[in-house]
Amino acid sequence: MRLGRLNKRITIRRASAPTRNAMNEPVEVWADFGTFWAEPVKQQNAERWQADQTSAQSDRVWRVRWTDRTATISPLDRLICDGREFEITGTAEIGRRVGIEITGIAHSELGTAP
C-alpha cells in the first residue's frame, strides 16, 4: 500500500455504553475510536423514490493501513469522512496484514412529495 494514496482523513466511531435520557429511554452514545489516513477507492451513488419521498444512498470503499487498531474495525462501528457519517457494511483484510478495506453506506432523505 503506497503512502501517497492515503490522502483522506477518516474517523472511526465506536458505540460506548448506552445511557438513558430524561424519559429513561436508552440512547446510543458514539465515541471517537481513532482517526486514520485512508485511500478512497470507489464511490457509487443512487437515488430512489420510496414511501412517497426521495432518498439518496452513497456507497464508498476506503483502504487503510493494517494496525492492531484498524484490524478491530467492524460493521458495529461508524465512519466519518468529509463531515458525513457512514454505516460500515463490511471490512476485509488486504494481503497479510497489509491493509484493511472498509465498505460503508450513507443514507439521506432529500424531501417529500408535494
C-alpha positions in Angstrom: 0.0 0.0 0.0 1.5 3.3 -1.1 1.5 6.1 1.4 0.9 8.8 -1.2 -2.5 7.4 -1.9 -3.7 7.7 1.7 -4.9 11.2 1.3 -8.2 11.3 3.2 -8.7 11.6 7.0 -11.4 9.3 8.4 -12.6 9.0 11.9 -14.0 5.7 13.2 -16.6 6.0 16.0 -17.5 3.1 18.3 -20.6 2.7 20.4 -19.9 3.1 24.1 -22.1 2.1 27.0 -25.7 3.2 26.4 -27.1 5.9 28.6 -30.7 6.9 29.4 -32.4 10.2 28.5 -34.8 12.2 30.7 -37.6 9.8 29.8 -35.5 6.8 30.8 -35.1 5.6 27.2 -31.8 4.0 26.2 -29.7 6.3 24.0 -26.7 5.2 21.9 -23.6 7.2 22.6 -20.8 7.2 20.0 -17.2 8.0 20.9 -14.2 8.5 18.6 -12.2 5.3 18.3 -9.4 6.7 16.1 -8.5 8.9 13.2 -6.7 7.3 10.3 -5.3 8.2 6.8 -7.3 6.4 4.1 -7.3 5.9 0.4 -10.7 6.4 -1.2 -11.1 3.6 -3.7 -14.7 3.6 -5.0 -17.8 5.6 -4.8 -21.3 4.8 -6.1 -24.3 7.0 -5.7 -28.0 6.1 -6.1 -31.3 7.9 -5.7 -34.7 6.3 -5.4 -38.3 7.2 -4.8 -39.7 5.2 -1.9 -42.6 5.7 0.6 -43.6 9.0 -1.0 -40.1 10.6 -0.7 -36.8 10.7 -2.4 -33.9 9.1 -0.7 -30.2 9.1 -1.7 -27.6 6.4 -0.9 -23.9 6.7 -1.3 -21.7 3.6 -1.2 -18.0 4.1 -0.7 -14.9 2.0 -0.1 -11.7 3.1 1.7 -8.4 1.4 2.4 -6.3 2.0 5.5 -3.0 0.5 6.7 -3.2 -2.5 8.9 -2.5 -1.9 12.5 -3.8 -3.6 15.7 -6.4 -0.8 16.0 -7.6 -0.9 12.4 -7.9 -4.7 12.5 -10.7 -4.3 15.0 -12.9 -2.1 12.8 -16.2 -3.8 12.3 -19.8 -3.2 11.0 -20.7 -2.2 14.6 -18.7 1.0 14.1 -19.4 4.2 12.2 -17.1 6.1 9.8 -16.9 9.8 9.3 -15.4 11.2 6.1 -15.7 14.8 4.9 -18.2 15.5 7.6 -20.5 12.7 6.5 -21.4 9.7 8.6 -21.3 6.2 7.0 -22.6 3.0 8.3 -19.8 0.4 7.9 -21.2 -2.6 6.0 -18.1 -4.7 5.8 -14.3 -5.0 6.2 -11.8 -7.2 4.6 -8.1 -7.7 5.2 -5.8 -6.9 2.2 -2.9 -9.3 1.9 -1.2 -10.5 5.0 -1.5 -7.5 7.4 -1.0 -5.0 4.6 -4.3 -3.1 4.9 -8.0 -3.1 5.7 -10.7 -2.4 3.1 -13.7 -0.7 4.6 -17.1 -0.6 2.9 -19.6 2.0 4.0 -23.0 3.4 3.1 -24.6 6.8 3.9 -28.3 7.5 3.6 -30.1 10.8 3.3 -33.7 11.8 2.7 -33.9 14.6 0.2 -37.6 15.5 0.6 -41.2 14.5 0.4 -43.6 14.7 -2.5 -46.0 17.7 -2.6 
